[in-house]
Amino acid sequence: MYTLLGSPKTRAGRVMWMLEELGVEYTIMPCGPHDPAVIAVNPTGKIPVLMDGDLAITDSAAILVHLADKHQKMTYPIGTPERAKLMSVISFAVDAVEQPLWSFAKHSFVYPEEMRALDAVLPGLRHEFAKAMEALEAMLGDQEFIMGDDFIVADVILGHLGGWAKGAGFGAPDGKVGEYMTRIRSRPGWKAVLKAREG
Ligand SMILES: N[C@@H](CCC(=O)N[C@@H](CS)C(=O)NCC(=O)O)C(=O)O
């Protein structure tokens, strides 16, 4: 049994999506960042944290990879070229795609007001995000999912980021990336996250 610490409105949403895709049992403890229950298991106070029994796993990409490995679904065997490529795609997602969005959030509401400089950083963040979308389009090509025919762990992270970008006003990606986002975000697993967000 897994316990997910964090609201589905945060990066915990991508962990919930993964748990839904795997069809495993889990409960959600909908706490915010720096909640005492979070600090007890993650010194940074950040969410999500996944409790796998007594094991506390932090950082959403690491959580998703752990789940994929443990259930041997939505991933590739360690040491294979496909696995190496998968890890590159995950790094690309959390580095090139997520960072401009996270910086936007930090300068919008995360940092104390006196540290925010949104007007100064926004053009750079939009530029970085646009470049990441161009790279994503090239990586995707005509494939159904980011690595080909199979929906895998990296698709969950990218699908979550597509929604984040839209919500943050970075625009819904168009063309093949837009179609890809629509395709993956219409899966029942993501729909379950959207429903949980309403509750
Ligand atoms: N690399 C971490 C980032 C986690 C993170 O920054 N979570 C946000 C909520 S989505 C948070 O806890 N923010 C509070 C803070 O930065 O202090 C992950 O992917 O889980």
Ligand as a Chemical Component Dictionary entry (heavy atoms), coordinates in Angstrom:
data_LIG
# 
_chem_comp.id                   LIG 
_chem_comp.type                 NON-POLYMER 
_chem_comp.pdbx_formal_charge   0 
_chem_comp.three_letter_code    LIG 
# 
loop_
_chem_comp_atom.comp_id 
_chem_comp_atom.atom_id 
_chem_comp_atom.alt_atom_id 
_chem_comp_atom.type_symbol 
_chem_comp_atom.charge 
_chem_comp_atom.model_Cartn_x 
_chem_comp_atom.model_Cartn_y 
_chem_comp_atom.model_Cartn_z 
_chem_comp_atom.pdbx_ordinal 
LIG N1  N1  N 0 12.029 18.118 -7.587 1  
LIG C1  C1  C 0 10.867 18.057 -6.745 2  
LIG C2  C2  C 0 10.277 19.449 -6.576 3  
LIG C3  C3  C 0 9.177  19.434 -5.538 4  
LIG C4  C4  C 0 8.613  20.818 -5.303 5  
LIG O1  O1  O 0 9.282  21.848 -5.455 6  
LIG N2  N2  N 0 7.328  20.792 -4.921 7  
LIG C5  C5  C 0 6.648  22.033 -4.620 8  
LIG C6  C6  C 0 5.137  21.820 -4.748 9  
LIG S1  S1  S 0 4.701  21.270 -6.386 10 
LIG C7  C7  C 0 6.967  22.414 -3.194 11 
LIG O2  O2  O 0 6.918  21.576 -2.324 12 
LIG N3  N3  N 0 7.310  23.678 -2.999 13 
LIG C8  C8  C 0 7.626  24.203 -1.711 14 
LIG C9  C9  C 0 9.011  24.758 -1.675 15 
LIG O3  O3  O 0 9.651  24.890 -2.728 16 
LIG O4  O4  O 0 9.479  25.075 -0.583 17 
LIG C10 C10 C 0 9.820  17.085 -7.342 18 
LIG O5  O5  O 0 9.803  16.929 -8.571 19 
LIG O6  O6  O 0 9.053  16.488 -6.582 20 
# 
loop_
_chem_comp_bond.comp_id 
_chem_comp_bond.atom_id_1 
_chem_comp_bond.atom_id_2 
_chem_comp_bond.value_order 
_chem_comp_bond.pdbx_ordinal 
LIG N1  C1  SING 1  
LIG C1  C2  SING 2  
LIG C1  C10 SING 3  
LIG C2  C3  SING 4  
LIG C3  C4  SING 5  
LIG C4  O1  DOUB 6  
LIG C4  N2  SING 7  
LIG N2  C5  SING 8  
LIG C5  C6  SING 9  
LIG C5  C7  SING 10 
LIG C6  S1  SING 11 
LIG C7  O2  DOUB 12 
LIG C7  N3  SING 13 
LIG N3  C8  SING 14 
LIG C8  C9  SING 15 
LIG C9  O3  DOUB 16 
LIG C9  O4  SING 17 
LIG C10 O5  DOUB 18 
LIG C10 O6  SING 19 
# 
